[in-house]
Amino acid sequence: MLDDDPGARANAFSPADPSASETGAARRVALGVSYLGSAYKGWQSQPGGGTVQDALEAALGAFLTRPVKVVCAGRTDAGVHGINQVVHLDTDIHRAPFSWVRGTNTFLPKDIAVQWAAEVPLHFHARNSALGRRYTYVLLESAVRPALESGRAGWIFRPLDLDAMRQAAAHLIGEHDFSSFRSSMCQSPTPVKNLRDIAIRRCGPPDAPTAYWRFDFEGQAFLHHMIRNIMGCLLMVGTGVQPSSWVLDVLHARDRKVAAPTFSPEGLYFLGPRYDPAYGLPEHVPGMDWLPS
């Protein structure tokens, strides 16, 4: 796998992506896929297997009794979860939407499931047609390391300052050169990205000794490790190690070495892409209701 974090190179066209004209397929089908990424080496197929894409393509192949290749909306790194990952595939086989869902799920492991299926126009492309991508980081603030949330939420034992983190996040909104938040393995042709929004909130009673936090990100595309590197910086501010203005200094430095360490992938979820409403594809699936709010 190309160790892509959520959205890294997500809007870059790959010559290996099969098109309907190349495959001779009569139709294009989109699927919404949820997965718990803890046991996988990320999204993208690898020669040794062990990725979400490998498992999905194997299940589709078993269902259709022929090899299948899919194209996704955004690649995720090892340990990162997907709630409404969208893929498309080309086929000459007709199946009703519920048949795609139930048939494919029959062959999938319990931590991956197709949530919906829809036939889409041949010009639809899961990656290139996306108008934006959404992610959330779920963090547990607790004096004791969690057990039940292990792999599903990040953890911090120190109290966080909400106002300070919001002030820091505001410096990052808009179009910037995000080189300071970019992995050395990133293959994006440019470090310039448009970060449309970062929404931060503490969930639960304000005086509770423990709390879940939600950090929601939306943008057109993201660099490798960009969200996790931003999370590391926001938590440096939230715990009082750095002032809010430090994040602006990090941004302007355009140097990964001046930023915080990359934060854990465990609480990171790819909520899914946004498309033109004319496609009629779902943006909300049941897994989103599990997240703290």
C-alpha positions as CSV (number, residue, x, y, z in Angstrom):
1,M,0.0,0.0,0.0
2,L,1.0,3.6,-0.6
3,D,0.8,4.7,3.0
4,D,-1.9,7.3,2.2
5,D,-3.7,8.9,5.1
6,P,-7.3,9.9,4.6
7,G,-7.7,12.0,1.4
8,A,-4.0,12.0,0.5
9,R,-3.8,12.3,-3.3
10,A,-7.6,11.7,-3.2
11,N,-8.4,13.8,-6.2
12,A,-5.4,12.7,-8.3
13,F,-6.3,10.6,-11.3
14,S,-4.6,7.2,-11.6
15,P,-4.0,5.8,-15.1
16,A,-4.6,2.4,-13.5
17,D,-8.2,3.2,-12.8
18,P,-10.4,1.2,-15.1
19,S,-13.0,3.1,-17.1
20,A,-16.3,1.8,-18.4
21,S,-15.0,2.2,-22.0
22,E,-11.9,0.2,-21.2
23,T,-13.7,-2.6,-19.6
24,G,-16.6,-2.7,-22.0
25,A,-19.0,-2.5,-19.1
26,A,-22.5,-1.4,-19.6
27,R,-23.0,0.1,-16.2
28,R,-21.2,1.7,-13.3
29,V,-22.2,0.9,-9.7
30,A,-21.3,3.0,-6.6
31,L,-21.1,1.4,-3.1
32,G,-21.0,3.0,0.3
33,V,-18.6,1.0,2.6
34,S,-18.0,1.1,6.3
35,Y,-15.0,-0.5,8.0
36,L,-13.1,-0.7,11.2
37,G,-9.6,-0.2,10.2
38,S,-7.8,-1.6,13.2
39,A,-7.0,-5.0,11.7
40,Y,-6.0,-3.7,8.2
41,K,-2.9,-2.3,6.6
42,G,-4.9,0.6,5.3
43,W,-7.2,0.9,2.3
44,Q,-5.1,0.5,-0.8
45,S,-4.4,-3.0,-2.1
46,Q,-1.0,-4.5,-1.5
47,P,0.8,-7.5,-3.0
48,G,0.6,-9.3,0.4
49,G,-3.0,-8.5,0.9
50,G,-4.4,-7.5,4.3
51,T,-6.0,-4.2,3.2
52,V,-9.7,-3.1,3.1
53,Q,-9.6,-2.9,-0.7
54,D,-8.3,-6.5,-0.9
55,A,-11.1,-7.8,1.3
56,L,-13.8,-5.8,-0.6
57,E,-12.6,-6.9,-4.1
58,A,-12.4,-10.5,-2.9
59,A,-16.0,-10.3,-1.6
60,L,-17.3,-8.7,-4.8
61,G,-15.4,-11.3,-6.9
62,A,-17.0,-14.1,-4.9
63,F,-20.4,-12.5,-5.3
64,L,-20.1,-11.9,-9.1
65,T,-17.9,-15.0,-9.7
66,R,-15.3,-12.9,-11.6
67,P,-12.4,-10.5,-10.7
68,V,-13.5,-7.0,-9.7
69,K,-11.5,-3.8,-9.3
70,V,-12.8,-0.8,-7.4
71,V,-11.9,2.9,-7.3
72,C,-12.3,4.7,-3.9
73,A,-13.1,8.3,-2.9
74,G,-10.2,8.6,-0.5
75,R,-7.4,6.2,0.7
76,T,-7.0,5.7,4.4
77,D,-4.0,4.7,6.4
78,A,-3.5,1.7,8.6
79,G,-5.7,1.9,11.7
80,V,-8.0,4.6,10.3
81,H,-11.7,3.8,10.0
82,G,-14.2,4.5,7.2
83,I,-17.9,5.2,7.8
84,N,-19.1,6.1,4.3
85,Q,-16.2,5.3,2.0
86,V,-17.5,5.4,-1.6
87,V,-16.2,3.2,-4.4
88,H,-17.3,2.6,-7.9
89,L,-16.9,-0.4,-10.2
90,D,-17.8,-1.2,-13.8
91,T,-19.8,-4.3,-14.7
92,D,-22.0,-5.8,-17.3
93,I,-24.0,-7.6,-14.6
94,H,-27.4,-6.2,-13.4
95,R,-28.3,-6.5,-9.7
96,A,-30.9,-4.7,-7.6
97,P,-29.3,-2.3,-5.0
98,F,-30.3,-4.6,-2.1
99,S,-28.7,-7.5,-3.9
100,W,-25.4,-5.7,-4.2
101,V,-25.5,-5.0,-0.4
102,R,-26.6,-8.3,0.9
103,G,-24.7,-10.4,-1.6
104,T,-21.3,-8.6,-1.1
105,N,-21.7,-8.6,2.7
106,T,-22.2,-12.3,2.7
107,F,-18.5,-12.6,1.7
108,L,-17.1,-9.8,3.9
109,P,-15.5,-10.1,7.3
110,K,-17.5,-8.7,10.2
111,D,-15.5,-5.4,10.4
112,I,-16.3,-4.4,6.8
113,A,-19.9,-3.9,5.4
114,V,-21.5,-2.4,2.3
115,Q,-24.1,0.1,3.5
116,W,-25.8,1.0,0.2
117,A,-25.5,0.5,-3.6
118,A,-26.7,2.7,-6.5
119,E,-26.2,2.6,-10.2
120,V,-24.6,5.9,-11.4
121,P,-23.8,7.5,-14.7
122,L,-20.7,6.3,-16.5
123,H,-19.1,9.7,-16.1
124,F,-19.3,9.4,-12.3
125,H,-16.0,8.8,-10.6
126,A,-15.7,8.0,-6.9
127,R,-12.6,10.1,-6.5
128,N,-12.6,12.7,-9.2
129,S,-16.3,13.6,-8.8
130,A,-16.0,14.3,-5.1
131,L,-16.6,18.0,-4.2
132,G,-15.1,17.5,-0.8
133,R,-14.2,15.0,1.9
134,R,-15.1,14.9,5.6
135,Y,-13.2,13.3,8.5
136,T,-13.7,13.3,12.2
137,Y,-11.3,12.5,15.1
138,V,-12.8,11.1,18.2
139,L,-10.7,11.7,21.3
140,L,-11.3,10.5,24.9
141,E,-10.1,12.7,27.7
142,S,-9.7,10.5,30.7
143,A,-7.2,10.0,33.5
144,V,-7.1,6.3,32.8
145,R,-6.3,4.6,29.5
146,P,-9.5,3.3,27.9
147,A,-10.1,-0.4,27.1
148,L,-13.5,-0.6,25.3
149,E,-12.6,2.4,23.1
150,S,-9.2,0.9,22.2
151,G,-8.7,1.3,18.5
152,R,-11.8,3.4,18.1
153,A,-10.8,6.6,19.9
154,G,-7.7,8.5,20.6
155,W,-6.8,9.1,24.2
156,I,-5.3,12.0,26.2
157,F,-5.1,12.2,30.0
158,R,-4.7,16.0,30.4
159,P,-7.6,18.4,30.3
160,L,-8.0,20.4,27.1
161,D,-8.7,24.1,26.6
162,L,-11.5,24.4,24.0
163,D,-11.2,28.1,23.3
164,A,-7.5,27.9,22.8
165,M,-7.8,25.0,20.3
166,R,-10.5,26.8,18.4
167,Q,-8.4,29.9,18.1
168,A,-5.5,27.8,16.9
169,A,-7.7,25.9,14.3
170,A,-8.9,29.2,12.9
171,H,-5.4,30.0,11.6
172,L,-5.6,26.9,9.4
173,I,-8.9,27.6,7.7
174,G,-8.6,28.5,4.0
175,E,-6.1,27.8,1.3
176,H,-2.5,27.4,2.5
177,D,0.8,25.7,2.0
178,F,0.5,22.8,4.5
179,S,4.1,21.6,4.1
180,S,4.5,21.7,7.9
181,F,1.7,19.2,8.3
182,R,2.8,16.9,5.4
183,S,4.4,13.5,5.8
184,S,7.8,13.0,4.1
185,M,6.1,10.1,2.2
186,C,3.4,12.3,0.8
187,Q,3.1,12.0,-3.0
188,S,0.7,14.9,-3.6
189,P,2.0,17.2,-6.4
190,T,1.4,20.2,-4.3
191,P,1.3,21.0,-0.5
192,V,-1.3,23.7,-1.1
193,K,-4.8,22.6,0.1
194,N,-8.0,24.4,0.9
195,L,-9.1,23.4,4.5
196,R,-12.8,24.6,4.6
197,D,-13.6,23.9,8.2
198,I,-12.4,22.5,11.5
199,A,-15.1,22.2,14.1
200,I,-14.1,21.2,17.7
201,R,-16.5,20.4,20.5
202,R,-16.5,18.7,23.9
203,C,-19.3,16.2,24.2
204,G,-21.1,15.6,27.5
205,P,-21.6,17.5,30.8
206,P,-19.1,20.3,31.2
207,D,-18.1,19.3,34.7
208,A,-17.7,15.5,34.0
209,P,-14.2,14.1,34.8
210,T,-14.1,12.4,31.5
211,A,-15.3,13.5,28.1
212,Y,-15.3,12.7,24.4
213,W,-14.1,15.3,22.0
214,R,-15.0,15.6,18.3
215,F,-12.6,17.3,15.8
216,D,-14.4,17.6,12.4
217,F,-12.4,18.4,9.3
218,E,-13.7,19.2,5.8
219,G,-11.7,20.0,2.6
220,Q,-11.4,19.2,-1.0
221,A,-8.4,16.9,-0.4
222,F,-5.8,16.3,2.3
223,L,-2.1,15.5,2.4
224,H,-0.6,12.3,3.8
225,H,-0.8,12.5,7.6
226,M,-2.2,16.1,7.4
227,I,-5.1,15.6,9.8
228,R,-3.1,13.6,12.3
229,N,-0.3,16.2,12.2
230,I,-2.8,19.0,12.8
231,M,-4.3,17.0,15.7
232,G,-0.9,16.8,17.3
233,C,-0.5,20.6,17.1
234,L,-4.0,21.3,18.4
235,L,-3.4,19.1,21.4
236,M,-0.1,20.9,22.1
237,V,-2.2,24.1,22.3
238,G,-5.1,22.4,24.2
239,T,-2.8,21.2,26.9
240,G,-1.1,24.5,27.3
241,V,2.3,23.4,26.0
242,Q,2.1,26.0,23.2
243,P,0.0,29.2,22.7
244,S,-2.7,29.4,20.0
245,S,-0.5,31.6,17.9
246,W,2.2,28.9,17.7
247,V,0.1,27.0,15.1
248,L,0.3,30.0,12.8
249,D,4.1,30.0,13.2
250,V,4.2,26.3,12.3
251,L,2.0,26.9,9.2
252,H,4.3,29.8,8.0
253,A,7.5,27.7,8.6
254,R,6.5,25.2,5.9
255,D,8.8,22.7,7.7
256,R,7.5,19.4,9.1
257,K,10.2,19.4,11.8
258,V,8.8,22.4,13.7
259,A,5.3,20.8,14.1
260,A,4.1,18.4,16.8
261,P,4.6,14.6,16.4
262,T,2.0,12.8,14.3
263,F,-1.0,11.8,16.5
264,S,-2.4,8.3,16.7
265,P,-4.6,7.0,13.8
266,E,-7.0,5.2,16.2
267,G,-9.7,7.8,16.5
268,L,-9.7,9.0,12.9
269,Y,-12.7,8.3,10.8
270,F,-13.3,9.0,7.1
271,L,-16.9,10.2,7.2
272,G,-17.1,10.2,3.4
273,P,-17.0,12.4,0.3
274,R,-19.5,15.0,-0.8
275,Y,-20.9,14.8,-4.4
276,D,-23.2,16.9,-6.5
277,P,-26.7,16.2,-5.1
278,A,-27.8,15.3,-8.6
279,Y,-26.2,11.9,-8.1
280,G,-28.6,11.2,-5.2
281,L,-26.0,9.3,-3.2
282,P,-26.4,8.9,0.6
283,E,-24.1,11.1,2.8
284,H,-25.4,9.7,6.1
285,V,-25.2,6.1,7.2
286,P,-26.0,4.4,10.5
287,G,-22.4,4.3,11.6
288,M,-22.4,8.1,12.0
289,D,-25.0,7.8,14.7
290,W,-22.5,5.9,16.9
291,L,-20.1,8.8,17.1
292,P,-20.3,11.1,20.1
293,S,-22.1,14.4,19.5
